[in-house]
Every structure is written in C-alpha cells, then in structure tokens.
C-alpha cells in the first residue's frame, strides 16, 4: 500500500505564484495557459500523484499529476522537467513521449483557469519526494504526494484529474504508449 507523504512548507523560490500564472495567461494569445504534465512511473509501475486542495477550503481536494505552465520561451519538455523537479525534487528521470492532450477549464484560487495540457510519460527509480520549489500558491494548496498502483487508483473514490486517469494508466501499462498522443475529452469543472 502506498502512503501519502505530506509536504511541510517547502522552500519556495521567491516567485509570486498566482501573480506569475496570471501573467502567463495574459501573455498567451488566446488566454489559454500552456501546461506540461508528467505521468511519472517508478520501477514498480506506480504513478506519482500530488494531493491538492482549494487554498481556502482543504475539504475541496483532489489528486493530480505533477506539472504546470510554461515559463518564458521554454519548451513543453523543459517545463515538464522543471515542474517535476520543483514539485517533487525528482530529477533523475527519463522523459518519454507525449501520451495525452487535454483542454480543461476549472475554478481555483478565486479565478478560472483555461489550460491546454500535454501529458508526458516519464520513468524514474527515484521514489523519495521533496517539494522544495513550490510557489506561494502551491505551498498553500499542495499537501503531499503519493505513489499509486493502477489497482489502487481504479478502486479509489478520490477525485483524480484527468478523470479517466485509472483507465488511461491501465491501457498505458497493458499496451505501451500510443503511436500519437490521444486527445482526451475537454473537462470543464
């Protein structure tokens, strides 16, 4: 059984967090935040998920893959690796292909987020996490991480994003990565 590892504050890097995300959105031509996410698997085929909640309502919680918005002129691959390092401390990874693409829109921290997310496969043997690079907003809303087996994810009653993650992970483990990224249904919360 996997155990959730709570985050104790985190060091942060001085970035303004929500203000930076707003600037990223304003800089985007179409108002859609470009996001790179990581489907990180360990040698036991477990997936790492972060446990988050609405900053002012810890009862409104969910699980999600590491990742975040692109900064400056970085590529999605660079953003995926940077975000993974910031949110988990894991840097020893083999980044693979894009598995899935998803557009989503959701309320969080008092505003609506519209995102174009690309999910990259990555593998690691490093299973200890340390979230030393969280933004201010992330420190207020991300409470831990956990390695999940596909079976645990399938049986869970927790809210997980993307909503079909257990099914998608099962197919990935059974069939390997798709030849081309699968376009997931748009999710609007």
N, C-alpha and C positions, 0 to 999 in steps of 0.2 A: 504494500500500500504506500502511496506517495503522501508526503506530509508537506503542508504549506509552510514556507519559510517567510516569516514576517520581515518587513523592512523596518529598520529602526532609524528613521530620519533620512539618512542618505546625505552625502556631502554636497551635492549640487555643484553647479559650475558657474553660478552667478548670472545665468541667462534669465530673462524675465518671465519665461514660461508662457502664460496666456497671452501676454502682450506680443511675444515673438510669433506665436501661432496666428494671431490676428494680422500681424504684418505680413506673414507668409500668404494668408488668404487675400489680402489687399493687393499683394504683388502678383497674384495669379490672374491671368487674363479673364478667365471665366468664373472666378470666385470659387473654384473647386481646389481644395488642398490636395497636392500630390503626396501620396504616402507609400512607403515601402514597409512591408511587414515580413516577419521571419517565422516560418514553420520549422522550428528547431527540434531535431530529433537526437536523442542520445543513443549509445550503443544498444540499449535495451528497447529501442523503438518507441520510447516515451516522448511526448511532446511537452515543451515548456510553455506554460501559460502564466500570465500575470493576473493578479486579482486586484480589481479596481472598484471604485465606487464614486458616486456623485460627491464632490468635495464637502457639501453641507448636509449630506444625508447618507451616512455609511450603510444604512439598510438597503439602499438602492445600489446593489452591487452586481458585478459580472466578471467573467474571465475572458481574456483576450490574448492574442499573440503579441510578442514584442514588436515594436516598430514605431514609426512616426513620420512626420513631414520632412520633405527635402529642405535643405538649407542652402542658400546661395545657388551656385551652379553645380552642386554635386549631382552625381547620377543616382538613380534609384538603388543600384548595388551599393554605392558608397553610403547612402543614407541607411540602408538595411544594416550594414555592418556597424556604423556609428551608433545607431539607435540600440542595437543589440548590446554593444559594449556599455553604453550609458545606463541602460535599464537593467542589465543583468551582470555586468562585469565579465561576460564571456567574450573572449577574443580569439580563442583557438577554434575556428570554425572553417568548414569547407562549404562555401556558398554555392548552391546549385541553381537550377533553372527556376523561372517563374512558373508556379503551379496554377495559380488562380488570379483572376482580376475581379474586382468588385467595386461598384459605386454604392455609397451609403450616405445617409443623412440622419443625424441624431442630435438631440439636445444634450449639452454637457457644460457645466460650469457657467450657466446663465446665458448661453448663446447656442446657435445652431451651427453644426459642423457639417460641411458637404465635402466628401472625400472620394478620391479615385485611388483605390488601394491595390497594390501589386503584392502578392504573397510569394516569397522566395523559399525554396527548400534549402535547409542548411543542416549540417550534421556536426556534432561535436562529441568529444569524450569528456569535456569539462562540464561537470554537473553541479558544482557549487556556485551559487549566485551571490552577487554583491552589487546592489544598485547604488553606486557611488556618484552617478552622473545625472540624477533626476533633476528636472526643472522644479521651480517652486510649485507649480500646479500639480506636477506628478507626485511630489512629496506629500501633497495634501490629498491625493486621490488613489495612489497605488499602495496597497498594503502588504503585498507579498507575491510570491511566485510558487509554482508547484509543477513537478513533472507528473504528467498524466499518462496512463496506458490508454490505448484505444477503448478497451473494455470499460475502464473507469469513466471515461468521457461519455460513452454510449449509455451507461447506466445512471449517469448523474442527472439531477434535477436542477442543477445550477444554470444560470443564464450564461451562455457562451457565444462569443462572436468570432467569426461568422456563425450564424445559427445552425448551419449544417456541418459544422466542423467535424463531429464524430463520424459522419458518413463520408466526408471528404478524406479524412485521415485513413479510414478503413480501406477505401479504394486506393489511396496512395501506397499503403503498406502492402496490399494484395497485388496491385498491378504496376507499381512504379510511377514515376512522373509522367504526366500526359505529354504527347508529342508537341502540342501547342498549349499555351495557357487556357484553362477553362474559364469562360466568362460566367460568373455567378450572378444569381438574381440580385437586382438592386434591393437594398434593405433601407427602409425608411422607418425610423422609430419616432 
